[in-house]
Amino acid sequence: MFDLLTAAELLRELLIRARPLDEKETINLSEGYKRILAQGLTSYVSVPPLDNTAMDGYAVRSQDCRQPDSQLKVTQRIAAGQIGQPLHKGEAARIFTGAPIPSNADAIVMQEDTSLDGEIVTVYKTPNPGDHIRRAGEDIRPGTDVLTPGTRLKGAELGLAASIGATRAKVMRRLKVATFSTGDELAEPGQAIKPGQIYNSNRATLIGLLAGIGAEVIDMGVVKDTREATLAALEKAAAEADVIITTGGVSVGEEDHVKAAVEQLGRIDIWKVAMKPGKPVVYGRIGNADFIGLPGNPVSAFATFCLFARPFLLKRMGANQVLYRAYPVRAAFDWKVPGGRREFLRGHMVSGVDGVGEVRIYPNQSSGVLTSAVWGDGFVDIDIGQTVIRGEWVRFIPFSEVVE
């Protein structure tokens, strides 16, 4: 007998059971996108390495520009990557963004605040010492731990690693996730549909979502709706993968074989969550492999992966940030009938009449309407028993928090 968990309880229980990988490997950072650091990165250089200019303009000694419309002789031109000569009294250097500041200069005058006549520049705005200068080490100083273990390497993180000259990193190995769909009614795109069949959208959805978080996907396709085929697929998946994720076959129908097969081969710890879409969600173990069974309806599979499987997988992968964030937004809809399950409505942000963002919901919230997930840009999180009047504040989980 299994208790019906709330969505919050399900997420908590899954994260308790998520065992981070302990296998590591060293890779070139050029291949590091979406990998997870097993060992942090420390800088041994200053960033920037020298004082440099944040603007195009003129490097000056501020004491030479204390009078209005001061005139200075331009004695050199310094581009990024060049080292200039020291300034002397009454001199200025033409300088371009990123170029090192010549010694004796203590300010940059923006080009817009000057005029040039031959070799003489007139400075119309009196500079203060330090104006528009980026100091050496103001971003990173030697000895700074710039990236910590558990960090997921994306564009900004890889750029930060490059800024300190790093070329290699120790990362967690990729999490191997086997996935398959069940259902004799499923046909693959490109096949002719027979009477009673539908095209299999869950396979493409899951493969995309798993690739998005950086998992190594073992695609096992569609498994026939028989106990024998289901057992064989689960045994094969458990031998090859760290985690098995299936869609369909986890309810209580006579043709729903997945849950029973997992119980025969291993154990089931969790079954069913009080949410909509996606009540039948299963967690168990087969040998050393985790098993997550998602519902078969397309939106249910999408929602339960995003909200529950994804945080679980990220923790298994060794990530230190696995939870998504919700934001308060104003409702552009009414929700008058309190439900007995927590609902995750597909919503779309728009600009309200007063310029404040508000969220609309898709007219058809059926768990089979995958169009709603493409139209929407997030979930509106409605608590059990909650009603909403247009203009009230609701919780909104952007898809950018749960989909990559």
C-alpha positions in Angstrom: 0.0 0.0 0.0 1.4 3.4 -1.0 0.5 6.8 0.4 -0.6 9.5 -2.0 2.2 12.1 -1.7 1.9 15.8 -2.2 4.1 17.3 -4.9 6.4 18.8 -2.2 6.6 15.4 -0.4 7.4 13.6 -3.7 10.2 16.0 -4.6 11.7 15.7 -1.0 11.5 11.9 -1.1 13.1 11.7 -4.5 16.0 14.0 -3.5 16.6 12.0 -0.4 17.0 8.9 -2.6 19.3 10.6 -5.2 22.8 9.2 -4.8 25.4 11.5 -6.4 27.8 9.7 -8.7 31.3 9.1 -7.3 33.1 8.4 -10.6 35.2 11.3 -12.1 37.2 12.0 -15.2 39.4 14.8 -16.5 38.3 16.5 -19.8 39.3 19.3 -22.0 37.1 22.3 -21.2 36.4 22.7 -24.9 34.2 19.6 -24.3 32.8 20.7 -21.0 29.4 22.2 -21.8 26.8 21.0 -19.3 29.4 18.8 -17.5 29.5 19.1 -13.7 32.7 20.0 -11.8 34.0 17.3 -9.5 36.9 19.6 -8.4 36.8 23.3 -8.2 38.9 25.7 -10.3 41.3 28.2 -8.7 42.8 31.2 -10.4 46.5 31.7 -10.5 46.3 35.0 -12.4 44.7 38.4 -11.9 41.7 39.3 -14.1 42.2 41.7 -15.7 46.0 41.4 -15.5 46.7 45.1 -15.8 44.8 48.4 -15.2 42.9 49.0 -18.5 40.3 51.3 -19.9 36.6 50.7 -20.0 36.0 53.3 -22.7 37.4 54.7 -25.9 38.9 58.1 -25.2 42.1 59.6 -23.8 44.3 58.5 -20.9 45.3 61.6 -18.9 46.8 62.8 -15.7 43.7 64.2 -13.9 45.9 67.0 -12.4 46.5 68.3 -15.9 42.7 68.7 -16.5 41.6 70.8 -13.6 40.9 73.9 -15.6 37.8 74.0 -18.0 38.7 73.2 -21.6 42.2 71.9 -20.7 44.3 71.2 -23.8 46.8 68.4 -23.9 49.2 67.1 -26.5 48.4 63.6 -27.8 51.7 61.8 -27.9 50.7 58.1 -28.5 48.0 55.8 -29.6 47.3 52.6 -27.5 45.0 49.8 -28.8 44.0 46.7 -26.9 47.0 44.4 -26.5 49.6 47.2 -26.7 51.6 48.7 -23.9 52.0 52.5 -23.9 54.7 54.8 -22.7 54.5 56.8 -19.5 52.7 60.1 -19.7 54.5 63.4 -18.9 53.0 66.7 -17.8 50.5 68.1 -20.4 50.3 64.8 -22.4 47.4 62.5 -23.3 47.3 59.1 -25.0 44.6 58.2 -27.5 43.3 54.9 -26.0 40.8 52.2 -27.0 38.6 49.9 -24.8 40.6 47.2 -23.1 44.0 48.7 -23.7 46.4 48.9 -20.6 46.6 52.3 -18.9 50.0 54.0 -19.4 52.0 54.6 -16.2 51.4 58.1 -14.8 47.9 58.2 -16.2 45.1 58.0 -13.6 41.9 58.7 -15.5 40.2 58.2 -18.8 38.2 60.9 -20.5 35.5 59.6 -22.8 35.9 60.5 -26.5 32.4 62.2 -26.3 33.8 64.7 -23.8 36.7 65.9 -26.0 37.5 67.4 -29.4 40.7 66.8 -31.4 42.5 69.3 -33.5 45.7 67.9 -35.0 47.8 66.7 -32.0 45.9 68.8 -29.4 42.9 67.4 -27.6 40.6 69.7 -25.7 39.0 68.1 -22.5 35.6 69.6 -21.8 34.7 67.5 -18.7 37.0 67.5 -15.7 38.0 63.9 -14.9 38.3 62.4 -11.4 41.1 60.0 -10.6 40.1 56.5 -11.5 37.4 57.5 -14.0 36.6 54.6 -16.5 39.6 52.5 -15.3 39.2 48.8 -14.7 41.8 47.9 -12.1 44.0 44.8 -12.2 42.4 42.0 -10.3 39.1 43.8 -9.8 37.3 40.7 -11.3 39.6 37.9 -10.0 42.6 37.9 -7.8 45.2 35.1 -7.6 44.1 32.3 -5.3 40.4 32.9 -5.8 38.2 29.8 -6.1 36.2 30.9 -9.2 34.1 27.7 -9.7 33.2 25.3 -6.9 32.5 21.5 -7.1 29.0 20.8 -8.3 28.9 23.7 -10.7 27.3 23.0 -14.1 29.4 24.3 -16.9 27.4 26.4 -19.2 28.4 29.4 -21.4 29.3 31.9 -18.6 31.1 29.3 -16.5 33.2 28.1 -19.4 34.0 31.7 -20.2 35.1 32.3 -16.6 37.3 29.2 -16.7 38.8 30.5 -19.9 39.4 33.9 -18.4 41.9 32.3 -15.9 43.6 30.3 -18.6 42.1 26.9 -17.6 42.1 24.2 -20.3 41.1 21.1 -18.4 38.9 20.2 -15.5 37.9 17.2 -13.4 34.2 16.5 -13.8 31.7 13.9 -12.8 31.2 11.2 -15.5 28.0 11.5 -17.4 24.9 9.9 -15.9 23.6 7.1 -18.0 19.8 7.2 -18.4 17.9 4.5 -20.2 14.5 5.4 -21.4 11.7 3.6 -23.2 8.0 4.1 -23.8 5.3 1.4 -23.5 2.1 1.0 -25.5 1.0 -1.0 -28.4 -0.9 2.0 -29.6 2.4 3.9 -30.2 3.8 4.4 -33.7 7.1 6.1 -34.5 7.1 9.2 -36.7 7.7 8.1 -40.3 5.6 4.9 -39.9 2.1 4.5 -41.2 -0.5 4.8 -38.4 -2.8 1.8 -38.0 -6.3 2.1 -36.7 -6.1 2.9 -33.0 -2.5 4.1 -33.0 -1.0 7.5 -32.2 2.5 8.8 -32.9 4.9 8.5 -30.0 5.7 12.0 -28.8 7.1 11.0 -25.4 10.2 9.4 -26.8 11.2 12.6 -28.5 10.3 14.7 -25.5 12.3 12.7 -23.0 15.4 12.3 -25.3 15.4 16.1 -25.7 14.9 16.8 -22.0 17.6 14.3 -21.0 20.1 15.7 -23.6 19.3 19.2 -22.3 20.6 18.4 -18.8 23.7 16.6 -20.2 22.8 13.0 -19.5 24.1 10.1 -21.6 20.9 8.8 -23.2 20.3 5.1 -23.8 17.3 5.1 -26.1 15.4 1.8 -26.0 12.5 2.9 -28.1 9.0 1.4 -27.6 8.4 -1.8 -25.6 5.4 -4.0 -26.3 2.6 -4.2 -23.8 3.5 -7.6 -22.4 4.9 -8.6 -19.0 7.7 -10.6 -20.8 8.8 -7.7 -23.0 8.7 -5.3 -20.1 10.8 -7.5 -17.9 13.4 -8.0 -20.6 13.6 -4.3 -21.3 14.0 -3.4 -17.6 16.6 -6.1 -17.0 18.6 -4.8 -20.0 18.3 -1.2 -18.9 19.3 -1.9 -15.3 22.4 -3.6 -16.5 23.5 -0.6 -18.6 22.2 2.5 -16.9 22.3 4.4 -13.7 18.7 5.5 -14.0 15.7 4.1 -16.0 12.9 6.4 -17.0 9.8 5.1 -18.7 6.5 6.6 -19.8 3.3 4.8 -19.6 2.4 1.5 -17.9 2.5 2.7 -14.3 -1.2 2.9 -13.6 -3.5 0.1 -12.6 -4.9 -1.1 -15.9 -4.6 -4.7 -17.1 -2.2 -3.6 -19.8 -0.1 -1.5 -17.4 2.9 -3.9 -16.8 5.7 -1.6 -15.8 5.0 -1.2 -12.1 4.4 -4.9 -11.6 7.6 -5.8 -13.6 9.7 -3.4 -11.4 8.3 -5.0 -8.3 9.2 -8.4 -9.6 12.8 -7.4 -10.4 13.4 -5.0 -7.6 11.2 -2.8 -5.4 8.8 0.2 -5.6 9.2 2.9 -2.9 6.8 5.6 -4.2 3.6 5.5 -6.3 1.2 8.4 -7.0 1.3 12.1 -6.3 -1.6 14.5 -5.7 -0.9 16.7 -8.7 -2.4 17.4 -12.1 -1.3 16.6 -14.7 0.5 13.5 -13.7 -0.9 11.5 -10.8 0.8 8.1 -11.5 4.5 8.6 -10.8 6.6 5.7 -9.6 10.0 5.5 -8.0 11.8 2.3 -7.3 15.1 0.4 -7.7 16.2 -2.5 -9.8 19.6 -3.6 -8.6 21.8 -0.5 -8.4 19.7 1.4 -11.0 17.0 3.9 -10.0 13.7 3.6 -11.7 11.3 6.5 -12.4 8.0 5.7 -14.1 6.3 8.7 -15.6 2.7 8.9 -16.9 1.9 8.2 -20.5 -0.1 11.3 -21.3 2.3 13.7 -23.1 1.8 16.8 -20.9 1.9 14.6 -17.7 5.2 13.1 -18.8 6.6 16.5 -19.6 5.4 18.1 -16.4 6.5 15.3 -14.1 9.9 15.1 -15.7 10.5 18.9 -15.4 9.3 19.2 -11.8 10.5 15.9 -10.3 12.8 13.8 -12.5 15.0 16.7 -13.5 16.0 17.7 -9.9 16.5 14.1 -9.0 18.8 13.5 -12.1 20.8 16.7 -11.4 21.5 15.6 -7.9 22.5 12.2 -9.1 24.8 13.9 -11.6 26.5 15.8 -8.7 25.1 19.3 -9.3 24.9 21.6 -6.3 21.9 23.5 -7.6 19.0 21.3 -8.5 15.8 23.1 -7.5 13.8 25.5 -9.7 12.5 28.9 -8.7 8.9 30.2 -8.7 8.0 33.9 -9.1 4.9 35.9 -8.1 3.0 37.1 -11.1 -0.4 38.5 -11.6 -3.2 36.2 -12.9 -5.0 37.2 -16.1 -7.5 34.4 -15.5 -10.1 33.1 -13.0 -9.8 29.7 -11.4 -13.0 29.3 -9.5 -13.3 25.5 -8.8 -10.9 24.3 -6.0 -9.2 21.1 -6.9 -8.2 18.1 -4.8 -4.7 18.0 -6.4 -2.0 20.6 -6.8 -2.3 21.8 -10.4 0.4 22.9 -12.8 -1.3 24.9 -15.5 0.5 25.8 -18.7 0.7 29.6 -18.7 2.1 32.4 -21.0 3.4 35.7 -19.7 2.0 38.9 -21.3 2.3 42.6 -20.5 -0.8 43.9 -18.7 -2.5 47.2 -19.4 -0.4 49.0 -16.8 2.9 47.4 -18.0 3.0 44.9 -15.2 3.5 41.3 -16.4 0.7 38.9 -16.0 0.1 35.3 -16.9 -2.6 33.8 -19.1 -3.5 30.0 -19.2 -4.0 27.8 -22.1 -7.8 27.2 -22.7 -7.4 23.4 -22.8 -5.5 22.1 -19.8 -5.9 18.4 -20.7 -2.9 16.2 -20.1 -3.0 15.1 -23.7 -2.7 18.6 -25.2 1.1 19.0 -25.8 0.3 22.2 -27.7 -0.1 23.9 -24.4 3.5 23.2 -23.4 4.7 24.8 -26.6 2.3 27.8 -26.4 3.2 28.3 -22.7 6.4 29.6 -21.2 5.9 28.2 -17.7 3.7 26.5 -15.1 1.2 28.3 -13.0 1.4 26.5 -9.6 -2.1 26.2 -8.0 -2.2 24.7 -4.5 -4.8 22.1 -3.5 -8.0 23.9 -2.8 -6.8 27.2 -4.1 -9.0 29.5 -6.2 -7.9 32.5 -8.2 -9.6 35.7 -9.1 -8.2 37.7 -12.0 -5.7 40.2 -10.8 -4.5 38.1 -7.8 -0.9 37.0 -7.5 0.0 33.4 -8.3 3.2 31.4 -8.4 4.8 31.0 -11.8 7.6 28.5 -12.7 9.2 29.6 -16.0 10.1 26.8 -18.4 13.6 28.4 -18.4 13.9 27.1 -14.8 13.1 23.5 -15.8 13.9 23.0 -19.5 17.2 23.5 -21.3 
